[in-house]
Amino acid sequence: MPALSRLAIDRLQPGVFISLGDLGWIHHPFLLNEFRISSTKQIQVLHGLGLTEVLWDPARSTAEPLPASSASAAAEVGEEEFDFASAALAGMLDEKRHRIERVRSQRDVFARREREYETDAASIGEILRTFTAQPAEAHSEALGLVGRVVDGLMDAPSVAIHLINQKSKDSGLAFHSLNVMVLTLLLGKTAGLTAEEMRQAGLGAMLHDAGKSEIPPRILRATSRTPPEEEFYRAHIGYGIKAVAGARNLSVAAKNVIACHHERWDGSGFPNKLAGERIPRLARVVAIANRYDNLCNPFDIKRALTPAEALAQLFKKETAHFDPDLLQRFVKTLGIYPPGSFVALSNGATGLVIETDPARLLSPTVMLYDAEIPRNEALVVDLKEAELAVESVVSPATLPLAVVEYLAPRGRVDYYVEGSA
């Protein structure tokens, strides 16, 4: 990061990026320690705090400071215009304290969702392990879990998508199955599936890779495979059908998801090279969710794509593989700034999108980077409430390592939805 230098308050104007880190976050009324000045009111508040100078960052400023002579003259002429009543500052500080309490409450909600995510992932792991030996019981457990999620989604007029900060970088089949199930149900809701279709799609998504337990890890994790290894890998479809065969009441629709989630719209998939609408619709939904999660969370984390990159990969490079209508709906479902996206904000801050709501796609909830605030107390803001906007999506490769590790230390993208527990 470039070195900061000191600047007289009277030389500030909108566009100058400043730091109040040496003052302490709790001792000023602004949302962040570091931000780009956006109004003369902010400059008045800085005067009211008794400051005569602040640190500024030329690299992140969009305007130059006022010349020293002009600033002095402006201060003399406009001295009577400034009203720095202590009551006004106290009111702003009170609002900030209320904001801190709201952030703490919101953090508690996020922590609860993360615990629910871990619990559901553990349940799915147990279901996958016991399906062959106890098919009836495992099928019943799977239906119950899917049903809870579906009921919550179908009853909700709008569904918020949450980024989960679960601890493991290598989370295994259960976490992949949960991610694909959640993404499938989100897309299914957008695509207008009925409640029963949602249940069968969710069940199929949960079980879609049930056969992978029969495939050696070195083959599953390989970035390239020999022809015999590829044939062995593709056999997970057959192993999956075999694994669920004992569940006599498992629907054909759910079994078709297991059988067809690697079929492609252009006929280049496997195992049967089905094309277009010959591929069962629920399998087409799961195919998109499965590919997206594999792009975001590959075995080799160094090959992981950001959510925006994964959507671009699907939409621009792999569009022939998927139902075009469903693919467009998937992009709409995750939104312009999918959870897990690094973003640059209108005040010059950098953040990570942790929640989106289709009802207001341009104003996601963002966790903000601030080196002066411990990560476990990181600010979480609703951009609409904070009157901030996203200026651009940022590649983590262009950010300092400290920023990436602060915002996304695991490098994984795991989703959860309200109503999942």
C-alpha positions as CSV (number, residue, x, y, z in Angstrom):
1,M,0.0,0.0,0.0
2,P,1.3,3.5,-0.8
3,A,2.5,5.7,2.1
4,L,0.0,8.3,3.3
5,S,0.9,11.9,3.9
6,R,-0.6,14.6,6.0
7,L,-3.0,17.2,4.6
8,A,-4.6,20.3,6.2
9,I,-8.4,20.0,6.7
10,D,-8.9,23.3,4.8
11,R,-7.4,21.7,1.6
12,L,-9.9,18.9,1.5
13,Q,-12.6,18.7,-1.2
14,P,-14.8,15.9,-2.5
15,G,-12.8,13.2,-4.2
16,V,-9.8,13.3,-1.7
17,F,-9.3,9.9,0.0
18,I,-8.5,10.2,3.7
19,S,-7.6,8.0,6.6
20,L,-8.8,8.5,10.2
21,G,-7.0,5.4,11.5
22,D,-4.9,7.3,14.0
23,L,-8.1,8.8,15.5
24,G,-9.8,5.4,16.2
25,W,-13.0,4.1,14.6
26,I,-15.1,4.6,17.7
27,H,-14.1,8.3,18.1
28,H,-15.4,9.6,14.9
29,P,-19.0,9.4,13.3
30,F,-18.0,8.1,9.9
31,L,-18.8,4.5,8.8
32,L,-15.1,3.8,7.9
33,N,-11.7,4.8,9.0
34,E,-10.7,5.2,5.4
35,F,-13.0,6.7,2.7
36,R,-13.2,9.2,-0.1
37,I,-14.7,12.5,0.8
38,S,-18.1,12.9,-1.0
39,S,-19.5,16.1,0.4
40,T,-18.6,19.4,2.1
41,K,-20.7,18.3,5.0
42,Q,-18.1,15.6,5.8
43,I,-15.4,18.3,5.8
44,Q,-17.5,20.3,8.2
45,V,-17.7,17.3,10.5
46,L,-14.0,16.9,10.4
47,H,-13.6,20.5,11.5
48,G,-16.1,19.9,14.2
49,L,-14.0,17.1,15.6
50,G,-11.3,19.6,16.2
51,L,-8.9,18.2,13.6
52,T,-6.6,20.4,11.7
53,E,-5.1,17.8,9.4
54,V,-5.7,14.2,8.3
55,L,-3.8,11.5,6.4
56,W,-4.6,11.3,2.7
57,D,-3.9,8.8,-0.1
58,P,-3.2,10.3,-3.6
59,A,-3.4,6.9,-5.3
60,R,-7.0,6.4,-4.2
61,S,-8.1,10.0,-4.6
62,T,-10.2,11.1,-7.6
63,A,-9.4,14.8,-7.0
64,E,-6.4,16.8,-6.0
65,P,-6.5,18.8,-2.7
66,L,-7.2,22.5,-2.9
67,P,-4.2,24.8,-3.3
68,A,-3.0,26.0,0.1
69,S,-3.6,29.7,-0.8
70,S,-7.2,29.0,-2.1
71,A,-8.0,26.9,1.0
72,S,-6.9,29.6,3.4
73,A,-8.9,32.2,1.5
74,A,-12.0,30.0,1.4
75,A,-11.6,29.3,5.2
76,E,-11.6,33.1,5.9
77,V,-14.6,33.9,3.7
78,G,-16.7,31.0,4.7
79,E,-15.8,30.9,8.4
80,E,-19.3,31.9,9.5
81,E,-21.0,29.3,7.3
82,F,-19.8,26.4,9.5
83,D,-21.9,25.3,12.4
84,F,-20.0,22.7,14.4
85,A,-22.5,22.2,17.2
86,S,-21.4,19.5,19.6
87,A,-25.0,18.2,19.7
88,A,-24.9,17.5,16.0
89,L,-21.7,15.5,16.4
90,A,-23.0,13.7,19.4
91,G,-26.1,12.7,17.3
92,M,-23.9,11.3,14.6
93,L,-21.9,9.3,17.1
94,D,-25.1,8.0,18.7
95,E,-26.2,6.8,15.3
96,K,-22.8,5.1,14.8
97,R,-23.2,3.3,18.2
98,H,-26.7,2.1,17.0
99,R,-25.1,0.9,13.8
100,I,-22.5,-1.0,15.8
101,E,-25.3,-2.8,17.7
102,R,-27.1,-3.6,14.4
103,V,-23.9,-5.0,13.0
104,R,-23.5,-7.2,16.1
105,S,-27.0,-8.5,15.8
106,Q,-26.6,-9.1,12.1
107,R,-23.3,-11.0,12.8
108,D,-25.2,-13.2,15.3
109,V,-27.7,-14.0,12.5
110,F,-24.9,-14.9,10.1
111,A,-23.2,-17.1,12.8
112,R,-26.5,-18.9,13.3
113,R,-26.8,-19.6,9.5
114,E,-23.3,-20.9,9.4
115,R,-24.1,-23.3,12.2
116,E,-27.2,-24.4,10.3
117,Y,-25.1,-24.9,7.2
118,E,-22.6,-27.1,9.0
119,T,-25.5,-29.1,10.6
120,D,-27.2,-29.7,7.2
121,A,-23.9,-30.6,5.6
122,A,-23.2,-33.1,8.4
123,S,-26.7,-34.6,7.8
124,I,-26.1,-34.9,4.1
125,G,-22.8,-36.6,4.8
126,E,-24.6,-39.2,7.0
127,I,-27.3,-39.7,4.4
128,L,-24.7,-40.3,1.6
129,R,-22.8,-42.8,3.9
130,T,-25.9,-44.8,4.9
131,F,-28.0,-44.8,1.7
132,T,-26.9,-48.2,0.5
133,A,-27.2,-49.9,3.9
134,Q,-30.3,-48.1,5.1
135,P,-32.0,-46.8,2.0
136,A,-35.5,-46.3,3.5
137,E,-34.2,-44.3,6.5
138,A,-31.7,-42.3,4.4
139,H,-34.4,-41.5,1.8
140,S,-36.7,-40.3,4.6
141,E,-34.0,-38.1,6.1
142,A,-33.2,-36.6,2.7
143,L,-36.8,-35.8,1.9
144,G,-37.2,-34.1,5.3
145,L,-34.1,-31.9,4.8
146,V,-35.1,-30.9,1.3
147,G,-38.7,-30.3,2.3
148,R,-37.6,-27.8,5.0
149,V,-35.6,-25.8,2.4
150,V,-38.4,-26.0,-0.2
151,D,-41.1,-24.9,2.2
152,G,-39.0,-21.9,3.2
153,L,-38.4,-20.9,-0.4
154,M,-41.9,-21.4,-1.7
155,D,-43.4,-19.3,1.2
156,A,-40.9,-16.4,0.8
157,P,-41.8,-13.6,-1.6
158,S,-38.1,-12.8,-1.9
159,V,-35.1,-14.9,-1.0
160,A,-31.8,-13.6,0.3
161,I,-28.7,-15.6,-0.7
162,H,-26.0,-15.8,2.0
163,L,-22.3,-16.4,1.7
164,I,-21.2,-18.9,4.3
165,N,-17.9,-18.6,6.1
166,Q,-17.5,-22.2,7.1
167,K,-14.0,-23.1,8.2
168,S,-12.7,-25.8,6.0
169,K,-11.1,-25.1,2.6
170,D,-11.5,-28.8,1.5
171,S,-15.0,-29.6,2.5
172,G,-15.7,-32.8,0.7
173,L,-18.7,-34.3,-1.0
174,A,-21.3,-33.3,1.6
175,F,-20.6,-29.6,1.3
176,H,-20.6,-29.8,-2.5
177,S,-23.9,-31.7,-2.4
178,L,-25.4,-29.0,-0.1
179,N,-24.2,-26.2,-2.3
180,V,-25.6,-27.8,-5.5
181,M,-28.9,-28.5,-3.7
182,V,-29.2,-24.8,-2.6
183,L,-28.2,-23.4,-6.0
184,T,-30.6,-25.9,-7.7
185,L,-33.5,-24.8,-5.5
186,L,-32.7,-21.1,-6.1
187,L,-32.7,-21.6,-9.8
188,G,-35.8,-23.8,-9.6
189,K,-37.7,-21.1,-7.8
190,T,-36.7,-18.5,-10.5
191,A,-37.7,-21.0,-13.2
192,G,-41.1,-21.5,-11.8
193,L,-40.9,-25.1,-10.7
194,T,-43.8,-26.4,-8.6
195,A,-43.2,-27.3,-4.9
196,E,-43.2,-31.0,-5.8
197,E,-40.7,-30.5,-8.7
198,M,-38.6,-28.5,-6.3
199,R,-38.5,-31.4,-3.8
200,Q,-37.5,-33.8,-6.5
201,A,-34.9,-31.5,-8.0
202,G,-33.4,-30.8,-4.5
203,L,-33.4,-34.5,-3.7
204,G,-31.7,-35.3,-7.0
205,A,-29.1,-32.5,-6.4
206,M,-28.3,-33.9,-2.9
207,L,-27.8,-37.4,-4.3
208,H,-26.3,-36.5,-7.7
209,D,-22.7,-37.5,-6.8
210,A,-23.7,-40.5,-4.5
211,G,-21.5,-42.8,-6.7
212,K,-18.3,-40.8,-6.2
213,S,-17.4,-42.7,-3.0
214,E,-16.5,-45.6,-5.3
215,I,-14.0,-43.5,-7.3
216,P,-10.4,-43.2,-6.1
217,P,-9.6,-39.7,-4.8
218,R,-6.6,-39.4,-7.1
219,I,-8.9,-39.7,-10.1
220,L,-11.5,-37.4,-8.7
221,R,-8.9,-34.7,-7.9
222,A,-7.0,-35.0,-11.2
223,T,-7.0,-31.9,-13.4
224,S,-6.3,-34.2,-16.4
225,R,-7.1,-37.9,-16.9
226,T,-5.9,-40.7,-19.2
227,P,-8.8,-42.3,-21.2
228,P,-9.1,-45.2,-18.8
229,E,-9.1,-42.8,-15.8
230,E,-11.8,-40.7,-17.5
231,E,-13.9,-43.8,-18.1
232,F,-13.5,-44.8,-14.5
233,Y,-14.5,-41.2,-13.4
234,R,-17.6,-41.3,-15.6
235,A,-18.6,-44.6,-13.9
236,H,-19.7,-42.6,-10.9
237,I,-23.1,-42.1,-12.6
238,G,-23.7,-45.9,-12.6
239,Y,-22.4,-46.2,-9.1
240,G,-24.7,-43.5,-8.0
241,I,-27.8,-45.2,-9.5
242,K,-26.7,-48.4,-7.8
243,A,-26.2,-46.6,-4.4
244,V,-29.8,-45.4,-4.4
245,A,-31.4,-48.5,-5.9
246,G,-32.6,-49.8,-2.5
247,A,-34.9,-46.8,-1.9
248,R,-38.0,-48.2,-3.6
249,N,-40.0,-44.9,-3.3
250,L,-37.3,-42.7,-4.8
251,S,-38.9,-41.0,-7.8
252,V,-37.9,-41.4,-11.4
253,A,-37.3,-37.7,-11.6
254,A,-34.7,-37.7,-8.8
255,K,-33.0,-40.8,-10.3
256,N,-32.9,-39.1,-13.7
257,V,-31.0,-36.2,-12.1
258,I,-28.3,-38.7,-10.9
259,A,-28.3,-40.3,-14.3
260,C,-28.3,-37.1,-16.5
261,H,-26.6,-34.3,-14.6
262,H,-23.5,-34.6,-16.9
263,E,-25.5,-34.6,-20.1
264,R,-25.1,-31.4,-22.2
265,W,-27.5,-29.4,-24.2
266,D,-25.4,-29.8,-27.4
267,G,-25.1,-33.6,-27.0
268,S,-21.5,-33.7,-25.9
269,G,-22.1,-34.9,-22.4
270,F,-22.2,-38.4,-20.8
271,P,-23.2,-41.2,-20.3
272,N,-25.8,-41.2,-23.1
273,K,-25.0,-38.1,-25.1
274,L,-28.6,-36.8,-24.8
275,A,-29.2,-33.4,-26.3
276,G,-31.6,-30.5,-25.9
277,E,-35.0,-31.3,-24.4
278,R,-34.3,-35.0,-24.4
279,I,-32.4,-34.2,-21.1
280,P,-34.9,-34.2,-18.2
281,R,-35.6,-30.6,-17.2
282,L,-34.6,-31.2,-13.5
283,A,-31.3,-32.6,-14.6
284,R,-30.7,-29.6,-16.7
285,V,-31.2,-27.4,-13.7
286,V,-28.8,-29.4,-11.5
287,A,-26.2,-29.5,-14.3
288,I,-25.9,-25.7,-14.1
289,A,-25.7,-25.6,-10.3
290,N,-23.2,-28.4,-10.3
291,R,-20.9,-26.8,-12.9
292,Y,-21.0,-23.5,-11.1
293,D,-20.0,-24.9,-7.8
294,N,-17.2,-27.0,-9.4
295,L,-15.8,-23.8,-11.0
296,C,-16.0,-21.8,-7.7
297,N,-14.8,-24.7,-5.5
298,P,-12.5,-27.1,-7.4
299,F,-10.3,-29.6,-5.6
300,D,-7.3,-27.4,-6.4
301,I,-8.2,-24.1,-4.8
302,K,-5.6,-22.3,-7.0
303,R,-7.9,-23.0,-10.0
304,A,-10.9,-21.5,-8.3
305,L,-12.9,-18.8,-10.2
306,T,-14.6,-15.9,-8.5
307,P,-18.4,-16.0,-8.8
308,A,-18.3,-13.3,-11.5
309,E,-15.7,-15.3,-13.4
310,A,-17.6,-18.5,-13.0
311,L,-20.8,-16.9,-14.4
312,A,-18.8,-15.5,-17.3
313,Q,-17.3,-18.9,-18.0
314,L,-20.8,-20.5,-18.1
315,F,-22.4,-17.7,-20.1
316,K,-19.6,-17.0,-22.6
317,K,-17.5,-20.1,-23.0
318,E,-19.8,-23.0,-22.1
319,T,-23.2,-21.7,-23.1
320,A,-23.6,-24.5,-25.7
321,H,-23.6,-27.0,-22.8
322,F,-26.6,-25.8,-21.0
323,D,-30.3,-25.0,-21.5
324,P,-30.1,-21.4,-22.6
325,D,-33.3,-20.3,-20.9
326,L,-32.2,-21.9,-17.6
327,L,-28.7,-20.4,-17.9
328,Q,-30.1,-16.9,-18.3
329,R,-32.3,-17.4,-15.3
330,F,-29.3,-18.7,-13.2
331,V,-27.4,-15.5,-14.0
332,K,-30.5,-13.5,-12.9
333,T,-30.8,-15.6,-9.8
334,L,-27.3,-14.9,-8.5
335,G,-27.5,-11.3,-9.5
336,I,-25.0,-8.7,-10.8
337,Y,-22.8,-9.1,-7.7
338,P,-23.0,-12.8,-6.6
339,P,-22.1,-13.5,-3.0
340,G,-18.4,-14.0,-2.8
341,S,-17.6,-11.1,-5.2
342,F,-14.9,-8.7,-4.3
343,V,-16.1,-5.1,-5.0
344,A,-14.9,-1.6,-5.1
345,L,-17.3,0.9,-3.5
346,S,-18.2,4.5,-4.3
347,N,-16.4,5.8,-1.2
348,G,-13.1,4.0,-2.2
349,A,-13.5,1.1,0.1
350,T,-13.0,-2.6,-0.8
351,G,-15.5,-5.2,0.3
352,L,-16.8,-8.8,-0.2
353,V,-20.5,-9.4,-1.1
354,I,-21.9,-11.7,1.6
355,E,-25.7,-11.4,0.8
356,T,-27.8,-10.6,-2.1
357,D,-31.6,-10.1,-2.5
358,P,-33.2,-10.4,-5.9
359,A,-35.5,-7.5,-4.9
360,R,-32.6,-5.1,-4.8
361,L,-29.7,-6.5,-6.8
362,L,-27.7,-3.3,-7.0
363,S,-27.5,-3.0,-3.2
364,P,-26.1,-6.1,-1.7
365,T,-24.8,-6.5,1.9
366,V,-21.0,-6.2,2.0
367,M,-18.3,-6.9,4.5
368,L,-15.8,-4.1,4.4
369,Y,-12.0,-4.2,4.6
370,D,-10.5,-2.0,7.3
371,A,-7.0,-2.9,8.6
372,E,-7.8,-1.0,11.8
373,I,-10.7,-3.3,12.7
374,P,-10.2,-7.0,13.7
375,R,-11.6,-9.3,11.1
376,N,-14.0,-10.9,13.6
377,E,-15.5,-7.5,14.1
378,A,-15.4,-6.5,10.4
379,L,-18.1,-4.0,9.4
380,V,-21.0,-5.5,7.5
381,V,-23.2,-2.9,5.7
382,D,-26.3,-2.9,3.6
383,L,-25.3,-0.6,0.8
384,K,-28.8,0.8,0.4
385,E,-28.9,1.8,4.1
386,A,-25.3,3.2,4.0
387,E,-26.0,5.1,0.8
388,L,-23.1,3.4,-0.9
389,A,-22.9,1.9,-4.4
390,V,-20.7,-0.7,-6.1
391,E,-18.4,0.9,-8.6
392,S,-16.9,-2.3,-10.0
393,V,-16.2,-6.0,-9.4
394,V,-12.6,-6.5,-8.5
395,S,-10.4,-9.6,-9.2
396,P,-8.7,-10.8,-5.9
397,A,-5.6,-11.2,-8.0
398,T,-5.3,-7.4,-8.2
399,L,-5.7,-6.8,-4.5
400,P,-3.1,-6.9,-1.8
401,L,-2.9,-10.3,-0.1
402,A,-3.8,-8.8,3.3
403,V,-7.1,-7.6,1.9
404,V,-8.0,-11.0,0.3
405,E,-7.1,-12.9,3.5
406,Y,-9.1,-10.5,5.6
407,L,-12.2,-10.7,3.5
408,A,-12.1,-14.3,2.3
409,P,-9.4,-16.4,4.1
410,R,-10.8,-19.8,3.0
411,G,-11.1,-19.0,-0.7
412,R,-14.3,-21.0,-0.9
413,V,-17.8,-19.9,-2.0
414,D,-20.6,-21.7,-0.1
415,Y,-24.2,-20.6,-0.2
416,Y,-27.2,-20.8,2.1
417,V,-30.7,-19.5,2.0
418,E,-33.2,-18.4,4.7
419,G,-35.6,-21.2,5.4
420,S,-33.0,-23.9,5.2
421,A,-33.4,-24.8,8.8
